Amino acid sequence: MRPTVVVVGAGFGGLRAVRALRRAPVEVVLVDRHNYHLFQPLLYQVATAGLEPEQIARPVRAILRGQKNADFRLVEVTGLDLAQRQLVTDAGPIPYDYLVLAVGGETNFFGLDAVRRHGFALKDLPDALGIRHHVLRSFEQAVLEPDADRRRALLTFVVVGGGPTGVEMAGALSELIRLVLARDYPRLNIKDVRILLLEAADRLLGGFPPRLSEAAARTLWRKMVGDPGPYADLGGGSGGGVSHRPTRPADGQTGPHHGRADAPGARPSGGVRDRGRGLSGARR
Ligand SMILES: Cc1cc2nc3c(=O)[nH]c(=O)nc-3n(C[C@H](O)[C@H](O)[C@H](O)COP(=O)(O)OP(=O)(O)OC[C@H]3O[C@@H](n4cnc5c(N)ncnc54)[C@H](O)[C@@H]3O)c2cc1C
């Protein structure tokens, strides 16, 4: 009998492993909690209504169709029984001879509890749809809100983390609001809308050359992403809140500015990034 290779995770890593085994003398079982492979780099487009969920999610079975030695199980893996060589899942154990764990990452809030409690992650389709619904609901609530301050608060959107995803998210949110929602909500004053992008480091896109950071900052400034106000607090009071102070672009231009995020009592954070994780609750 041919040995069984179980691959956990139908992301880029897991699919690559399955594909690499297509001519190997093994049976491959791919397992995932979703029945689709998700193209995460375009999640921000779903969050800002530029794409529909099905445009970035492809059924796993359709991907595996041409591979005779591969099968799929839609299960949540909850643990790993190394002694018995089996996965523990919500649908019972799955035995393996060889195991590939490709479970991806999870949102890293960098210890910012206020952001975890009040913010949205952007890691999966429900996250992206949650953001989209929140933006649209906020606009509807703003139409009904007679108080000007509360209306402006409803129309203030904060993106935490000036890495690639935060920059894309803030820019796309600006386009959604200024190119589409501004026309759909003629009774609202577009000047009441604020999109703030918070970054702990002294520049956006820290992993890229400085000239690209400057170019991104300039583009976002043209898209009205920034903060002309003096100080904003992401909530949580003194313990675990995130504060925002405006800073100027390197060339001293005036206008809305990217801020700096601090986390009192926590390590400085650039916001939301990914870090590797094991199977939560796995028995080892
Ligand atoms: C918003 C966003 C934007 C990004 N943009 C870019 C970009 O522009 N360029 C770039 O190179 N990278 C980008 N990335 C990173 C890239 O998407 C990841 O590096 C890549 O998806 C990692 O692949 P993976 O196979 O390791 O994990 P994933 O793609 O996360 O796949 C892991 C799979 O494991 C499954 N899984 C996890 N736990 C369990 C469990 N317990 N039981 C069952 N199934 C489980 C999940 O459902 C998932 O299908 C972005 C990521 C995000 C979130």
The ligand as an SDF file (V2000), in Angstrom:
LIG
                    3D

 53 58  0  0  0  0  0  0  0  0999 V2000
   -4.1800   41.0410    3.4460 C   0  0  0  0  0  0  0  0  0  0  0  0
   -2.9470   40.3070    2.9830 C   0  0  0  0  0  0  0  0  0  0  0  0
   -2.2330   40.7850    1.8960 C   0  0  0  0  0  0  0  0  0  0  0  0
   -1.0920   40.1210    1.4550 C   0  0  0  0  0  0  0  0  0  0  0  0
   -0.4260   40.6190    0.3700 N   0  0  0  0  0  0  0  0  0  0  0  0
    0.6730   39.9540   -0.1030 C   0  0  0  0  0  0  0  0  0  0  0  0
    1.3610   40.3960   -1.2550 C   0  0  0  0  0  0  0  0  0  0  0  0
    0.9900   41.4070   -1.8680 O   0  0  0  0  0  0  0  0  0  0  0  0
    2.4400   39.6880   -1.6790 N   0  0  0  0  0  0  0  0  0  0  0  0
    2.8730   38.5610   -1.0220 C   0  0  0  0  0  0  0  0  0  0  0  0
    3.8530   37.9420   -1.4370 O   0  0  0  0  0  0  0  0  0  0  0  0
    2.2300   38.1150    0.0800 N   0  0  0  0  0  0  0  0  0  0  0  0
    1.1490   38.7810    0.5570 C   0  0  0  0  0  0  0  0  0  0  0  0
    0.5010   38.3200    1.6780 N   0  0  0  0  0  0  0  0  0  0  0  0
    1.0400   37.1520    2.3870 C   0  0  0  0  0  0  0  0  0  0  0  0
    0.6220   35.8540    1.7000 C   0  0  0  0  0  0  0  0  0  0  0  0
   -0.7590   35.8570    1.4370 O   0  0  0  0  0  0  0  0  0  0  0  0
    1.0140   34.7400    2.6330 C   0  0  0  0  0  0  0  0  0  0  0  0
    2.4080   34.7600    2.7830 O   0  0  0  0  0  0  0  0  0  0  0  0
    0.5950   33.4080    2.0700 C   0  0  0  0  0  0  0  0  0  0  0  0
   -0.8080   33.3490    1.9440 O   0  0  0  0  0  0  0  0  0  0  0  0
    1.0660   32.3310    3.0150 C   0  0  0  0  0  0  0  0  0  0  0  0
    0.7170   31.1000    2.4520 O   0  0  0  0  0  0  0  0  0  0  0  0
    0.5490   29.8400    3.3790 P   0  0  0  0  0  0  0  0  0  0  0  0
    0.2260   28.7010    2.4810 O   0  0  0  0  0  0  0  0  0  0  0  0
    1.7330   29.7080    4.2610 O   0  0  0  0  0  0  0  0  0  0  0  0
   -0.6580   30.1820    4.3450 O   0  0  0  0  0  0  0  0  0  0  0  0
   -2.1580   30.5780    4.0180 P   0  0  0  0  0  0  0  0  0  0  0  0
   -2.3260   31.0980    2.6270 O   0  0  0  0  0  0  0  0  0  0  0  0
   -2.6050   31.4410    5.1470 O   0  0  0  0  0  0  0  0  0  0  0  0
   -2.9320   29.1950    4.0840 O   0  0  0  0  0  0  0  0  0  0  0  0
   -3.0890   28.4910    5.2840 C   0  0  0  0  0  0  0  0  0  0  0  0
   -4.2910   27.5870    5.1290 C   0  0  0  0  0  0  0  0  0  0  0  0
   -4.3600   26.7620    6.2730 O   0  0  0  0  0  0  0  0  0  0  0  0
   -5.7130   26.6430    6.6790 C   0  0  0  0  0  0  0  0  0  0  0  0
   -5.7280   26.3620    8.1050 N   0  0  0  0  0  0  0  0  0  0  0  0
   -5.0950   27.0380    9.0840 C   0  0  0  0  0  0  0  0  0  0  0  0
   -5.3290   26.4910   10.2770 N   0  0  0  0  0  0  0  0  0  0  0  0
   -6.1220   25.4090   10.0380 C   0  0  0  0  0  0  0  0  0  0  0  0
   -6.7240   24.4320   10.8980 C   0  0  0  0  0  0  0  0  0  0  0  0
   -6.5230   24.4350   12.2140 N   0  0  0  0  0  0  0  0  0  0  0  0
   -7.5230   23.4870   10.3330 N   0  0  0  0  0  0  0  0  0  0  0  0
   -7.7300   23.4720    8.9900 C   0  0  0  0  0  0  0  0  0  0  0  0
   -7.1860   24.3540    8.1380 N   0  0  0  0  0  0  0  0  0  0  0  0
   -6.3930   25.3330    8.6600 C   0  0  0  0  0  0  0  0  0  0  0  0
   -6.3160   27.9990    6.3350 C   0  0  0  0  0  0  0  0  0  0  0  0
   -7.7220   27.9060    6.1810 O   0  0  0  0  0  0  0  0  0  0  0  0
   -5.6030   28.3550    5.0370 C   0  0  0  0  0  0  0  0  0  0  0  0
   -6.3450   27.9150    3.9200 O   0  0  0  0  0  0  0  0  0  0  0  0
   -0.6430   38.9730    2.1290 C   0  0  0  0  0  0  0  0  0  0  0  0
   -1.3680   38.4810    3.2390 C   0  0  0  0  0  0  0  0  0  0  0  0
   -2.5060   39.1330    3.6580 C   0  0  0  0  0  0  0  0  0  0  0  0
   -3.2910   38.6000    4.8350 C   0  0  0  0  0  0  0  0  0  0  0  0
  1  2  1  0
  2  3  1  0
  2 52  2  0
  3  4  2  0
  4  5  1  0
  4 50  1  0
  5  6  2  0
  6  7  1  0
  6 13  1  0
  7  8  2  0
  7  9  1  0
  9 10  1  0
 10 11  2  0
 10 12  1  0
 12 13  2  0
 13 14  1  0
 14 15  1  0
 14 50  1  0
 15 16  1  0
 16 17  1  0
 16 18  1  0
 18 19  1  0
 18 20  1  0
 20 21  1  0
 20 22  1  0
 22 23  1  0
 23 24  1  0
 24 25  2  0
 24 26  1  0
 24 27  1  0
 27 28  1  0
 28 29  2  0
 28 30  1  0
 28 31  1  0
 31 32  1  0
 32 33  1  0
 33 34  1  0
 33 48  1  0
 34 35  1  0
 35 36  1  0
 35 46  1  0
 36 37  1  0
 36 45  1  0
 37 38  2  0
 38 39  1  0
 39 40  1  0
 39 45  2  0
 40 41  1  0
 40 42  2  0
 42 43  1  0
 43 44  2  0
 44 45  1  0
 46 47  1  0
 46 48  1  0
 48 49  1  0
 50 51  2  0
 51 52  1  0
 52 53  1  0
M  END
$$$$
